[in-house]
Amino acid sequence: MKVQQAGGHLDQMMRQTRAHHVQLSVMADMKANGLMTIAALMLTFSAPFIVREEFRFAVLALMISCLATIVLAVFAVMPGIPLRVRKLPAPDLR
């Protein structure tokens, strides 16, 4: 689609797109926070059962999946930070 002349409809489209983006971001943050809370509670309540021999492997699998859920939810909530460290050129100190 080629736009010949800028108009008010483009501004409205950009505002609406931004509002949808913010709303989706808020929904994703709420979901990640809920997942973190539930996984942390499950991790806390399942910890005492690891000493029982008949539940050991099941509880261990549950605890590992809860830890993975917490880590991934934290990554989902974190702001966009590059994971690679970029080497900057050395400053010229003349």
N, C-alpha and C positions, 0 to 999 in steps of 0.2 A: 504494500500500500504506500503510495507516494503522497505526501502532504504538500499541497501547493502553498497554502497560507496558514500560519498559526492562528488558532482561535481559542475561544474559551472552553470548547469541548476537550481539547488536549489537556488543559489545566485540570479540568474535572476528572479526566481519566487518570492523571497522575496522582491526584489526591485520593481517588477511590482505590487505586492500586496500593498506595502507601498505607491507607487505612486497613485494607485486607491483609497486607504483610504484617502490620503491627498486631492485628487480631490473631493471626495464625501463630505469630511468635509468642504471644501471651498464652495461647492454648498449649503450645508445645512446652513452655516453661512450667505451666501448671501440671501437665502430665508427667514431666520429668521429676518434679518435686514430689508428686504423689508416689511415683515408683520408688524414689529414694526413701521416702518415709516407710512405705510398706516393706521394702526389702530390709531396711534397718531393723524394723520391729520383728520380722521373721528371723533375722539373723540373731537378734537378742534372745528371742524365746526358744530358738532351736539349740542354742549353745549348751544348755544343761543336759540335753539328750545325747551328746556325743560320747559320754562316758558309758552308756549302755551298749553292750556288745551287739545286741540284735538290731540296734538303730544306727550304728556307727557309720556305715557306708551311705545309707540314705540321708542321714543328717549332714554328712560331709559333702555330698552332692548338692544338697539344698543350700548349704552355706557358701559353697563355691559359686553357685548360680546367683545367690543374693549379692555376693561381693562383685561379681561381673556386672550385675544390674546397676549397682550403686556407681561403679566406675563409669559405665557408659552413660548413665543419667547425668553424672557430673560433667562429662564431656559435652553432652547435649546442651547443658545450661550455660557452660562457659562462653564468654564472648570470643569472637574469632581472633585467635592468637596463632601466628605461624609456629608450627612445630619445629621447623628447621632454623638453625641459627645462621644468619647471614653474616659473612665476614665483610666488614666495612673497610674501605681503604684507610690506611694509616694517615692521620692528619699531617699536613705539611707544617713543621715547626721551625721554619727558617726565621 
